[in-house]
Amino acid sequence: ESKLVEASSLTHLARVFVGLARYTEAERLLWKADSLWNQMRYGPDKVHEIYTMQQQYVCYNLLQQIMVSQYRYREGLEMAERMRANTHMDKLQEKMQANFNVKTTADHMFSLARSCQSVLVIYSTMVRFDWNVDK
C-alpha cells in the first residue's frame, strides 16, 4: 500500500510541476512513478489493476505533454506507443491466464495448436537409470 501512496503522490506532484512549466522536475517524478506503477501492475483484484492502469495512463499522458511542450515529438510519439502497448499487454495477460489456468493435456495442446494453425514441437529428455552397479 505504501507504493500505491508514493506513486500517487509522485504523479500528483508532477502534475503540479507540469502546470508550473517545471518540466525537468515533473519528468523525473513521473519516471519514478512509472516504475512504481509497473511494479503494482497486476494486483490482488481487478479494481486494483484498473486503478493502477488508469493512474499509469495519467502518468504517460503527462510525460507525453512534457515531451511535446519541449518539442521532443519523437519521444512523445514513443510514449503514446508505450501506452498502447501496455493496454495490449494487459489484454494478452488476461487471455494467457485463461489458457494456462486449464489443466493441460496432450489432446488440449494439439487442439490449441490446430486452432492456431501452428506447429507443435515436443522435446523430451529421458534419464536412464542403470541399477546394475556391478558393470
N, CA, C and O atoms as a GROMACS GRO file, in nm:
protein
  540
    1GLU      N    1   0.082  -0.120   0.000
    1GLU     CA    2   0.000   0.000   0.000
    1GLU      C    3   0.086   0.126   0.000
    1GLU      O    4   0.045   0.229  -0.053
    2SER      N    5   0.205   0.119   0.059
    2SER     CA    6   0.292   0.237   0.062
    2SER      C    7   0.339   0.273  -0.080
    2SER      O    8   0.357   0.391  -0.111
    3LYS      N    9   0.360   0.172  -0.165
    3LYS     CA   10   0.398   0.200  -0.304
    3LYS      C   11   0.286   0.273  -0.377
    3LYS      O   12   0.311   0.363  -0.457
    4LEU      N   13   0.162   0.234  -0.347
    4LEU     CA   14   0.046   0.297  -0.410
    4LEU      C   15   0.039   0.444  -0.371
    4LEU      O   16   0.016   0.530  -0.456
    5VAL      N   17   0.058   0.472  -0.244
    5VAL     CA   18   0.054   0.611  -0.195
    5VAL      C   19   0.169   0.691  -0.256
    5VAL      O   20   0.151   0.804  -0.299
    6GLU      N   21   0.288   0.631  -0.259
    6GLU     CA   22   0.404   0.700  -0.314
    6GLU      C   23   0.386   0.730  -0.463
    6GLU      O   24   0.412   0.841  -0.507
    7ALA      N   25   0.341   0.631  -0.539
    7ALA     CA   26   0.321   0.651  -0.683
    7ALA      C   27   0.214   0.757  -0.709
    7ALA      O   28   0.231   0.841  -0.798
    8SER      N   29   0.106   0.754  -0.633
    8SER     CA   30   0.000   0.855  -0.649
    8SER      C   31   0.052   0.994  -0.616
    8SER      O   32   0.025   1.090  -0.688
    9SER      N   33   0.128   1.004  -0.508
    9SER     CA   34   0.183   1.134  -0.467
    9SER      C   35   0.278   1.190  -0.572
    9SER      O   36   0.274   1.308  -0.605
   10LEU      N   37   0.364   1.103  -0.624
   10LEU     CA   38   0.459   1.146  -0.727
   10LEU      C   39   0.386   1.195  -0.852
   10LEU      O   40   0.423   1.297  -0.911
   11THR      N   41   0.282   1.122  -0.891
   11THR     CA   42   0.205   1.160  -1.010
   11THR      C   43   0.135   1.294  -0.990
   11THR      O   44   0.137   1.379  -1.078
   12HIS      N   45   0.074   1.313  -0.872
   12HIS     CA   46   0.002   1.439  -0.845
   12HIS      C   47   0.099   1.557  -0.834
   12HIS      O   48   0.070   1.666  -0.883
   13LEU      N   49   0.214   1.535  -0.770
   13LEU     CA   50   0.313   1.642  -0.758
   13LEU      C   51   0.368   1.677  -0.897
   13LEU      O   52   0.390   1.795  -0.928
   14ALA      N   53   0.389   1.578  -0.979
   14ALA     CA   54   0.437   1.603  -1.115
   14ALA      C   55   0.335   1.683  -1.194
   14ALA      O   56   0.371   1.769  -1.275
   15ARG      N   57   0.207   1.656  -1.172
   15ARG     CA   58   0.101   1.732  -1.241
   15ARG      C   59   0.111   1.880  -1.204
   15ARG      O   60   0.092   1.967  -1.289
   16VAL      N   61   0.141   1.908  -1.078
   16VAL     CA   62   0.159   2.047  -1.034
   16VAL      C   63   0.279   2.109  -1.105
   16VAL      O   64   0.271   2.222  -1.153
   17PHE      N   65   0.391   2.035  -1.112
   17PHE     CA   66   0.510   2.087  -1.179
   17PHE      C   67   0.485   2.112  -1.328
   17PHE      O   68   0.537   2.208  -1.384
   18VAL      N   69   0.405   2.026  -1.392
   18VAL     CA   70   0.371   2.049  -1.533
   18VAL      C   71   0.294   2.179  -1.546
   18VAL      O   72   0.319   2.258  -1.638
   19GLY      N   73   0.200   2.202  -1.454
   19GLY     CA   74   0.123   2.327  -1.455
   19GLY      C   75   0.210   2.450  -1.437
   19GLY      O   76   0.177   2.558  -1.486
   20LEU      N   77   0.320   2.435  -1.366
   20LEU     CA   78   0.413   2.546  -1.343
   20LEU      C   79   0.523   2.552  -1.449
   20LEU      O   80   0.613   2.636  -1.441
   21ALA      N   81   0.515   2.465  -1.548
   21ALA     CA   82   0.614   2.455  -1.657
   21ALA      C   83   0.752   2.419  -1.604
   21ALA      O   84   0.853   2.460  -1.661
   22ARG      N   85   0.757   2.345  -1.497
   22ARG     CA   86   0.884   2.294  -1.443
   22ARG      C   87   0.898   2.149  -1.489
   22ARG      O   88   0.882   2.054  -1.412
   23TYR      N   89   0.927   2.136  -1.618
   23TYR     CA   90   0.920   2.007  -1.685
   23TYR      C   91   1.027   1.907  -1.640
   23TYR      O   92   1.001   1.788  -1.632
   24THR      N   93   1.146   1.955  -1.612
   24THR     CA   94   1.254   1.864  -1.572
   24THR      C   95   1.218   1.791  -1.443
   24THR      O   96   1.233   1.670  -1.433
   25GLU      N   97   1.170   1.868  -1.343
   25GLU     CA   98   1.132   1.807  -1.215
   25GLU      C   99   1.014   1.712  -1.233
   25GLU      O  100   1.010   1.604  -1.176
   26ALA      N  101   0.917   1.756  -1.314
   26ALA     CA  102   0.798   1.673  -1.338
   26ALA      C  103   0.836   1.542  -1.405
   26ALA      O  104   0.786   1.436  -1.366
   27GLU      N  105   0.922   1.548  -1.504
   27GLU     CA  106   0.961   1.427  -1.576
   27GLU      C  107   1.034   1.329  -1.484
   27GLU      O  108   1.009   1.209  -1.489
   28ARG      N  109   1.122   1.381  -1.400
   28ARG     CA  110   1.195   1.296  -1.306
   28ARG      C  111   1.098   1.224  -1.212
   28ARG      O  112   1.113   1.104  -1.186
   29LEU      N  113   1.000   1.296  -1.161
   29LEU     CA  114   0.900   1.236  -1.072
   29LEU      C  115   0.814   1.133  -1.144
   29LEU      O  116   0.780   1.028  -1.089
   30LEU      N  117   0.778   1.164  -1.268
   30LEU     CA  118   0.692   1.073  -1.344
   30LEU      C  119   0.762   0.943  -1.378
   30LEU      O  120   0.699   0.837  -1.379
   31TRP      N  121   0.892   0.948  -1.406
   31TRP     CA  122   0.963   0.823  -1.434
   31TRP      C  123   0.970   0.736  -1.309
   31TRP      O  124   0.961   0.614  -1.317
   32LYS      N  125   0.986   0.800  -1.192
   32LYS     CA  126   0.984   0.725  -1.066
   32LYS      C  127   0.845   0.662  -1.044
   32LYS      O  128   0.833   0.545  -1.007
   33ALA      N  129   0.742   0.742  -1.068
   33ALA     CA  130   0.604   0.693  -1.052
   33ALA      C  131   0.576   0.579  -1.148
   33ALA      O  132   0.513   0.480  -1.111
   34ASP      N  133   0.624   0.592  -1.272
   34ASP     CA  134   0.604   0.487  -1.372
   34ASP      C  135   0.665   0.356  -1.326
   34ASP      O  136   0.606   0.249  -1.343
   35SER      N  137   0.783   0.364  -1.268
   35SER     CA  138   0.848   0.244  -1.217
   35SER      C  139   0.763   0.178  -1.108
   35SER      O  140   0.748   0.055  -1.106
   36LEU      N  141   0.708   0.258  -1.020
   36LEU     CA  142   0.622   0.204  -0.913
   36LEU      C  143   0.493   0.146  -0.970
   36LEU      O  144   0.449   0.039  -0.928
   37TRP      N  145   0.431   0.217  -1.065
   37TRP     CA  146   0.306   0.166  -1.126
   37TRP      C  147   0.331   0.032  -1.193
   37TRP      O  148   0.248  -0.058  -1.186
   38ASN      N  149   0.446   0.018  -1.259
   38ASN     CA  150   0.478  -0.109  -1.324
   38ASN      C  151   0.494  -0.222  -1.224
   38ASN      O  152   0.456  -0.336  -1.252
   39GLN      N  153   0.549  -0.192  -1.108
   39GLN     CA  154   0.565  -0.295  -1.004
   39GLN      C  155   0.430  -0.342  -0.950
   39GLN      O  156   0.417  -0.456  -0.905
   40MET      N  157   0.330  -0.253  -0.954
   40MET     CA  158   0.199  -0.287  -0.898
   40MET      C  159   0.098  -0.324  -1.006
   40MET      O  160  -0.021  -0.336  -0.978
   41ARG      N  161   0.143  -0.344  -1.127
   41ARG     CA  162   0.055  -0.360  -1.242
   41ARG      C  163  -0.048  -0.472  -1.226
   41ARG      O  164  -0.166  -0.452  -1.257
   42TYR      N  165  -0.007  -0.587  -1.178
   42TYR     CA  166  -0.101  -0.698  -1.163
   42TYR      C  167  -0.123  -0.721  -1.014
   42TYR      O  168  -0.042  -0.786  -0.946
   43GLY      N  169  -0.232  -0.667  -0.966
   43GLY     CA  170  -0.258  -0.669  -0.823
   43GLY      C  171  -0.349  -0.782  -0.779
   43GLY      O  172  -0.377  -0.875  -0.855
   44PRO      N  173  -0.395  -0.773  -0.655
   44PRO     CA  174  -0.474  -0.881  -0.597
   44PRO      C  175  -0.615  -0.894  -0.657
   44PRO      O  176  -0.675  -1.001  -0.651
   45ASP      N  177  -0.667  -0.785  -0.714
   45ASP     CA  178  -0.801  -0.792  -0.770
   45ASP      C  179  -0.814  -0.697  -0.890
   45ASP      O  180  -0.724  -0.618  -0.918
   46LYS      N  181  -0.926  -0.706  -0.959
   46LYS     CA  182  -0.949  -0.627  -1.080
   46LYS      C  183  -0.954  -0.477  -1.051
   46LYS      O  184  -0.905  -0.396  -1.129
   47VAL      N  185  -1.015  -0.440  -0.937
   47VAL     CA  186  -1.027  -0.299  -0.902
   47VAL      C  187  -0.888  -0.237  -0.890
   47VAL      O  188  -0.863  -0.127  -0.941
   48HIS      N  189  -0.798  -0.306  -0.823
   48HIS     CA  190  -0.661  -0.258  -0.808
   48HIS      C  191  -0.593  -0.246  -0.945
   48HIS      O  192  -0.525  -0.147  -0.971
   49GLU      N  193  -0.610  -0.345  -1.030
   49GLU     CA  194  -0.548  -0.342  -1.163
   49GLU      C  195  -0.601  -0.228  -1.248
   49GLU      O  196  -0.524  -0.161  -1.317
   50ILE      N  197  -0.731  -0.205  -1.242
   50ILE     CA  198  -0.791  -0.096  -1.321
   50ILE      C  199  -0.743   0.039  -1.270
   50ILE      O  200  -0.709   0.127  -1.349
   51TYR      N  201  -0.739   0.055  -1.137
   51TYR     CA  202  -0.690   0.181  -1.080
   51TYR      C  203  -0.545   0.206  -1.120
   51TYR      O  204  -0.509   0.317  -1.160
   52THR      N  205  -0.463   0.103  -1.110
   52THR     CA  206  -0.322   0.115  -1.147
   52THR      C  207  -0.308   0.151  -1.294
   52THR      O  208  -0.226   0.236  -1.329
   53MET      N  209  -0.386   0.086  -1.379
   53MET     CA  210  -0.381   0.114  -1.522
   53MET      C  211  -0.421   0.259  -1.552
   53MET      O  212  -0.358   0.326  -1.633
   54GLN      N  213  -0.526   0.307  -1.485
   54GLN     CA  214  -0.571   0.445  -1.507
   54GLN      C  215  -0.466   0.545  -1.461
   54GLN      O  216  -0.440   0.645  -1.529
   55GLN      N  217  -0.405   0.518  -1.347
   55GLN     CA  218  -0.303   0.609  -1.296
   55GLN      C  219  -0.178   0.608  -1.383
   55GLN      O  220  -0.114   0.711  -1.402
   56GLN      N  221  -0.145   0.491  -1.435
   56GLN     CA  222  -0.030   0.483  -1.524
   56GLN      C  223  -0.060   0.558  -1.654
   56GLN      O  224   0.030   0.620  -1.712
   57TYR      N  225  -0.184   0.554  -1.699
   57TYR     CA  226  -0.223   0.630  -1.817
   57TYR      C  227  -0.204   0.780  -1.792
   57TYR      O  228  -0.155   0.851  -1.880
   58VAL      N  229  -0.244   0.827  -1.673
   58VAL     CA  230  -0.225   0.968  -1.637
   58VAL      C  231  -0.076   1.003  -1.641
   58VAL      O  232  -0.036   1.107  -1.692
   59CYS      N  233   0.004   0.914  -1.586
   59CYS     CA  234   0.149   0.933  -1.583
   59CYS      C  235   0.204   0.944  -1.725
   59CYS      O  236   0.282   1.035  -1.754
   60TYR      N  237   0.166   0.853  -1.814
   60TYR     CA  238   0.213   0.855  -1.952
   60TYR      C  239   0.163   0.979  -2.026
   60TYR      O  240   0.235   1.038  -2.106
   61ASN      N  241   0.040   1.016  -1.998
   61ASN     CA  242  -0.018   1.134  -2.063
   61ASN      C  243   0.059   1.260  -2.024
   61ASN      O  244   0.086   1.345  -2.108
   62LEU      N  245   0.094   1.271  -1.896
   62LEU     CA  246   0.173   1.386  -1.851
   62LEU      C  247   0.312   1.384  -1.914
   62LEU      O  248   0.363   1.489  -1.955
   63LEU      N  249   0.374   1.266  -1.920
   63LEU     CA  250   0.505   1.257  -1.985
   63LEU      C  251   0.496   1.299  -2.131
   63LEU      O  252   0.586   1.365  -2.184
   64GLN      N  253   0.389   1.260  -2.195
   64GLN     CA  254   0.370   1.297  -2.335
   64GLN      C  255   0.354   1.449  -2.348
   64GLN      O  256   0.412   1.509  -2.439
   65GLN      N  257   0.278   1.510  -2.259
   65GLN     CA  258   0.262   1.656  -2.261
   65GLN      C  259   0.396   1.726  -2.243
   65GLN      O  260   0.425   1.824  -2.311
   66ILE      N  261   0.476   1.675  -2.150
   66ILE     CA  262   0.609   1.734  -2.125
   66ILE      C  263   0.694   1.726  -2.251
   66ILE      O  264   0.758   1.824  -2.290
   67MET      N  265   0.695   1.612  -2.314
   67MET     CA  266   0.780   1.594  -2.432
   67MET      C  267   0.736   1.681  -2.548
   67MET      O  268   0.820   1.739  -2.617
   68VAL      N  269   0.607   1.691  -2.568
   68VAL     CA  270   0.557   1.774  -2.677
   68VAL      C  271   0.584   1.922  -2.648
   68VAL      O  272   0.620   1.997  -2.739
   69SER      N  273   0.567   1.964  -2.523
   69SER     CA  274   0.590   2.105  -2.491
   69SER      C  275   0.738   2.142  -2.502
   69SER      O  276   0.771   2.260  -2.514
   70GLN      N  277   0.826   2.044  -2.498
   70GLN     CA  278   0.970   2.068  -2.515
   70GLN      C  279   1.016   2.035  -2.657
   70GLN      O  280   1.136   2.024  -2.683
   71TYR      N  281   0.922   2.019  -2.748
   71TYR     CA  282   0.950   1.989  -2.888
   71TYR      C  283   1.023   1.856  -2.906
   71TYR      O  284   1.100   1.840  -3.000
   72ARG      N  285   0.998   1.764  -2.817
   72ARG     CA  286   1.056   1.629  -2.826
   72ARG      C  287   0.947   1.537  -2.881
   72ARG      O  288   0.899   1.446  -2.813
   73TYR      N  289   0.910   1.562  -3.006
   73TYR     CA  290   0.796   1.494  -3.065
   73TYR      C  291   0.817   1.344  -3.080
   73TYR      O  292   0.725   1.265  -3.057
   74ARG      N  293   0.936   1.304  -3.117
   74ARG     CA  294   0.963   1.160  -3.134
   74ARG      C  295   0.943   1.086  -3.002
   74ARG      O  296   0.881   0.980  -2.999
   75GLU      N  297   0.995   1.142  -2.894
   75GLU     CA  298   0.978   1.080  -2.762
   75GLU      C  299   0.831   1.079  -2.720
   75GLU      O  300   0.784   0.984  -2.657
   76GLY      N  301   0.759   1.185  -2.754
   76GLY     CA  302   0.615   1.189  -2.725
   76GLY      C  303   0.540   1.080  -2.799
   76GLY      O  304   0.449   1.018  -2.745
   77LEU      N  305   0.579   1.057  -2.923
   77LEU     CA  306   0.518   0.951  -3.003
   77LEU      C  307   0.552   0.814  -2.944
   77LEU      O  308   0.466   0.725  -2.939
   78GLU      N  309   0.676   0.798  -2.899
   78GLU     CA  310   0.715   0.672  -2.835
   78GLU      C  311   0.634   0.649  -2.706
   78GLU      O  312   0.599   0.535  -2.675
   79MET      N  313   0.606   0.755  -2.634
   79MET     CA  314   0.526   0.742  -2.512
   79MET      C  315   0.384   0.698  -2.545
   79MET      O  316   0.326   0.616  -2.475
   80ALA      N  317   0.327   0.753  -2.651
   80ALA     CA  318   0.193   0.712  -2.694
   80ALA      C  319   0.193   0.564  -2.731
   80ALA      O  320   0.099   0.491  -2.699
   81GLU      N  321   0.298   0.520  -2.799
   81GLU     CA  322   0.309   0.379  -2.837
   81GLU      C  323   0.324   0.292  -2.713
   81GLU      O  324   0.270   0.181  -2.708
   82ARG      N  325   0.395   0.341  -2.615
   82ARG     CA  326   0.411   0.265  -2.491
   82ARG      C  327   0.276   0.247  -2.420
   82ARG      O  328   0.248   0.140  -2.366
   83MET      N  329   0.194   0.353  -2.420
   83MET     CA  330   0.060   0.342  -2.360
   83MET      C  331  -0.021   0.236  -2.433
   83MET      O  332  -0.087   0.152  -2.371
   84ARG      N  333  -0.016   0.239  -2.566
   84ARG     CA  334  -0.092   0.143  -2.645
   84ARG      C  335  -0.042   0.001  -2.621
   84ARG      O  336  -0.122  -0.092  -2.607
   85ALA      N  337   0.089  -0.016  -2.615
   85ALA     CA  338   0.147  -0.149  -2.594
   85ALA      C  339   0.110  -0.204  -2.457
   85ALA      O  340   0.085  -0.324  -2.443
   86ASN      N  341   0.108  -0.119  -2.355
   86ASN     CA  342   0.070  -0.166  -2.221
   86ASN      C  343  -0.074  -0.214  -2.217
   86ASN      O  344  -0.105  -0.313  -2.151
   87THR      N  345  -0.163  -0.144  -2.287
   87THR     CA  346  -0.302  -0.187  -2.295
   87THR      C  347  -0.312  -0.322  -2.363
   87THR      O  348  -0.385  -0.411  -2.318
   88HIS      N  349  -0.237  -0.338  -2.471
   88HIS     CA  350  -0.235  -0.465  -2.543
   88HIS      C  351  -0.179  -0.577  -2.454
   88HIS      O  352  -0.230  -0.689  -2.455
   89MET      N  353  -0.075  -0.545  -2.376
   89MET     CA  354  -0.015  -0.643  -2.287
   89MET      C  355  -0.115  -0.690  -2.180
   89MET      O  356  -0.118  -0.808  -2.145
   90ASP      N  357  -0.196  -0.597  -2.129
   90ASP     CA  358  -0.296  -0.634  -2.029
   90ASP      C  359  -0.398  -0.731  -2.086
   90ASP      O  360  -0.435  -0.828  -2.022
   91LYS      N  361  -0.443  -0.704  -2.207
   91LYS     CA  362  -0.540  -0.793  -2.272
   91LYS      C  363  -0.478  -0.930  -2.296
   91LYS      O  364  -0.541  -1.033  -2.273
   92LEU      N  365  -0.353  -0.931  -2.341
   92LEU     CA  366  -0.283  -1.055  -2.367
   92LEU      C  367  -0.263  -1.134  -2.238
   92LEU      O  368  -0.274  -1.257  -2.238
   93GLN      N  369  -0.233  -1.064  -2.130
   93GLN     CA  370  -0.214  -1.129  -2.000
   93GLN      C  371  -0.341  -1.202  -1.958
   93GLN      O  372  -0.335  -1.315  -1.910
   94GLU      N  373  -0.456  -1.138  -1.976
   94GLU     CA  374  -0.585  -1.200  -1.941
   94GLU      C  375  -0.608  -1.327  -2.022
   94GLU      O  376  -0.648  -1.430  -1.968
   95LYS      N  377  -0.582  -1.318  -2.152
   95LYS     CA  378  -0.605  -1.434  -2.239
   95LYS      C  379  -0.509  -1.548  -2.205
   95LYS      O  380  -0.549  -1.665  -2.202
   96MET      N  381  -0.384  -1.513  -2.178
   96MET     CA  382  -0.286  -1.617  -2.145
   96MET      C  383  -0.321  -1.684  -2.012
   96MET      O  384  -0.307  -1.805  -1.998
   97GLN      N  385  -0.366  -1.604  -1.916
   97GLN     CA  386  -0.403  -1.660  -1.788
   97GLN      C  387  -0.517  -1.759  -1.805
   97GLN      O  388  -0.518  -1.865  -1.742
   98ALA      N  389  -0.613  -1.725  -1.888
   98ALA     CA  390  -0.726  -1.814  -1.912
   98ALA      C  391  -0.678  -1.945  -1.975
   98ALA      O  392  -0.728  -2.052  -1.940
   99ASN      N  393  -0.583  -1.937  -2.066
   99ASN     CA  394  -0.531  -2.057  -2.130
   99ASN      C  395  -0.449  -2.143  -2.035
   99ASN      O  396  -0.455  -2.266  -2.042
  100PHE      N  397  -0.372  -2.080  -1.948
  100PHE     CA  398  -0.281  -2.157  -1.863
  100PHE      C  399  -0.341  -2.200  -1.731
  100PHE      O  400  -0.280  -2.277  -1.657
  101ASN      N  401  -0.461  -2.153  -1.700
  101ASN     CA  402  -0.528  -2.200  -1.579
  101ASN      C  403  -0.594  -2.335  -1.602
  101ASN      O  404  -0.636  -2.401  -1.507
  102VAL      N  405  -0.603  -2.375  -1.727
  102VAL     CA  406  -0.662  -2.504  -1.762
  102VAL      C  407  -0.557  -2.613  -1.741
  102VAL      O  408  -0.440  -2.594  -1.773
  103LYS      N  409  -0.600  -2.726  -1.687
  103LYS     CA  410  -0.506  -2.837  -1.673
  103LYS      C  411  -0.479  -2.891  -1.813
  103LYS      O  412  -0.569  -2.942  -1.880
  104THR      N  413  -0.356  -2.878  -1.856
  104THR     CA  414  -0.320  -2.910  -1.994
  104THR      C  415  -0.297  -3.059  -2.012
  104THR      O  416  -0.227  -3.124  -1.933
  105THR      N  417  -0.356  -3.111  -2.116
  105THR     CA  418  -0.332  -3.248  -2.158
  105THR      C  419  -0.273  -3.244  -2.298
  105THR      O  420  -0.275  -3.139  -2.363
  106ALA      N  421  -0.223  -3.354  -2.344
  106ALA     CA  422  -0.167  -3.359  -2.479
  106ALA      C  423  -0.274  -3.326  -2.582
  106ALA      O  424  -0.249  -3.254  -2.678
  107ASP      N  425  -0.396  -3.379  -2.562
  107ASP     CA  426  -0.504  -3.350  -2.656
  107ASP      C  427  -0.536  -3.201  -2.658
  107ASP      O  428  -0.562  -3.144  -2.765
  108HIS      N  429  -0.534  -3.136  -2.542
  108HIS     CA  430  -0.561  -2.992  -2.535
  108HIS      C  431  -0.452  -2.914  -2.609
  108HIS      O  432  -0.483  -2.819  -2.682
  109MET      N  433  -0.327  -2.954  -2.593
  109MET     CA  434  -0.217  -2.886  -2.664
  109MET      C  435  -0.230  -2.904  -2.814
  109MET      O  436  -0.208  -2.809  -2.890
  110PHE      N  437  -0.266  -3.025  -2.858
  110PHE     CA  438  -0.282  -3.049  -3.002
  110PHE      C  439  -0.398  -2.969  -3.059
  110PHE      O  440  -0.386  -2.912  -3.168
  111SER      N  441  -0.509  -2.963  -2.988
  111SER     CA  442  -0.624  -2.887  -3.039
  111SER      C  443  -0.594  -2.737  -3.040
  111SER      O  444  -0.637  -2.665  -3.130
  112LEU      N  445  -0.521  -2.690  -2.941
  112LEU     CA  446  -0.483  -2.549  -2.937
  112LEU      C  447  -0.390  -2.516  -3.054
  112LEU      O  448  -0.407  -2.413  -3.119
  113ALA      N  449  -0.294  -2.603  -3.082
  113ALA     CA  450  -0.204  -2.582  -3.195
  113ALA      C  451  -0.280  -2.586  -3.327
  113ALA      O  452  -0.254  -2.506  -3.417
  114ARG      N  453  -0.375  -2.679  -3.338
  114ARG     CA  454  -0.457  -2.690  -3.459
  114ARG      C  455  -0.541  -2.564  -3.479
  114ARG      O  456  -0.550  -2.513  -3.591
  115SER      N  457  -0.603  -2.513  -3.371
  115SER     CA  458  -0.688  -2.395  -3.384
  115SER      C  459  -0.608  -2.270  -3.418
  115SER      O  460  -0.659  -2.178  -3.483
  116CYS      N  461  -0.483  -2.265  -3.375
  116CYS     CA  462  -0.395  -2.151  -3.408
  116CYS      C  463  -0.320  -2.172  -3.538
  116CYS      O  464  -0.243  -2.086  -3.580
  117GLN      N  465  -0.341  -2.286  -3.601
  117GLN     CA  466  -0.273  -2.324  -3.723
  117GLN      C  467  -0.122  -2.311  -3.706
  117GLN      O  468  -0.053  -2.248  -3.786
  118SER      N  469  -0.072  -2.372  -3.599
  118SER     CA  470   0.071  -2.366  -3.571
  118SER      C  471   0.125  -2.507  -3.553
  118SER      O  472   0.051  -2.603  -3.534
  119VAL      N  473   0.254  -2.516  -3.561
  119VAL     CA  474   0.322  -2.644  -3.546
  119VAL      C  475   0.354  -2.664  -3.399
  119VAL      O  476   0.399  -2.572  -3.330
  120LEU      N  477   0.331  -2.783  -3.352
  120LEU     CA  478   0.362  -2.816  -3.214
  120LEU      C  479   0.487  -2.903  -3.214
  120LEU      O  480   0.488  -3.012  -3.270
  121VAL      N  481   0.592  -2.853  -3.150
  121VAL     CA  482   0.717  -2.926  -3.142
  121VAL      C  483   0.732  -2.973  -2.998
  121VAL      O  484   0.721  -2.894  -2.904
  122ILE      N  485   0.756  -3.102  -2.983
  122ILE     CA  486   0.767  -3.158  -2.849
  122ILE      C  487   0.910  -3.206  -2.828
  122ILE      O  488   0.962  -3.286  -2.906
  123TYR      N  489   0.970  -3.158  -2.723
  123TYR     CA  490   1.104  -3.201  -2.683
  123TYR      C  491   1.090  -3.275  -2.552
  123TYR      O  492   1.010  -3.238  -2.466
  124SER      N  493   1.166  -3.377  -2.537
  124SER     CA  494   1.160  -3.453  -2.413
  124SER      C  495   1.300  -3.502  -2.379
  124SER      O  496   1.378  -3.538  -2.467
  125THR      N  497   1.329  -3.504  -2.254
  125THR     CA  498   1.454  -3.563  -2.210
  125THR      C  499   1.420  -3.681  -2.121
  125THR      O  500   1.330  -3.674  -2.037
  126MET      N  501   1.491  -3.786  -2.141
  126MET     CA  502   1.469  -3.906  -2.060
  126MET      C  503   1.599  -3.941  -1.993
  126MET      O  504   1.706  -3.936  -2.054
  127VAL      N  505   1.589  -3.974  -1.870
  127VAL     CA  506   1.706  -4.016  -1.795
  127VAL      C  507   1.695  -4.166  -1.775
  127VAL      O  508   1.594  -4.217  -1.729
  128ARG      N  509   1.801  -4.233  -1.811
  128ARG     CA  510   1.801  -4.378  -1.797
  128ARG      C  511   1.879  -4.412  -1.672
  128ARG      O  512   1.994  -4.373  -1.655
  129PHE      N  513   1.815  -4.484  -1.585
  129PHE     CA  514   1.881  -4.527  -1.463
  129PHE      C  515   1.929  -4.672  -1.482
  129PHE      O  516   1.851  -4.761  -1.516
  130ASP      N  517   2.052  -4.691  -1.462
  130ASP     CA  518   2.109  -4.826  -1.470
  130ASP      C  519   2.135  -4.872  -1.328
  130ASP      O  520   2.232  -4.833  -1.264
  131TRP      N  521   2.046  -4.957  -1.281
  131TRP     CA  522   2.056  -5.001  -1.141
  131TRP      C  523   2.161  -5.110  -1.121
  131TRP      O  524   2.193  -5.148  -1.009
  132ASN      N  525   2.214  -5.158  -1.231
  132ASN     CA  526   2.315  -5.262  -1.220
  132ASN      C  527   2.450  -5.196  -1.196
  132ASN      O  528   2.513  -5.148  -1.291
  133VAL      N  529   2.496  -5.192  -1.073
  133VAL     CA  530   2.619  -5.123  -1.041
  133VAL      C  531   2.743  -5.210  -1.054
  133VAL      O  532   2.856  -5.162  -1.040
  134ASP      N  533   2.722  -5.341  -1.082
  134ASP     CA  534   2.836  -5.431  -1.093
  134ASP      C  535   2.911  -5.412  -1.225
  134ASP      O  536   3.028  -5.449  -1.232
  135LYS      N  537   2.850  -5.358  -1.326
  135LYS     CA  538   2.913  -5.346  -1.456
  135LYS      C  539   3.011  -5.235  -1.462
  135LYS      O  540   3.072  -5.212  -1.567
   0.00000   0.00000   0.00000
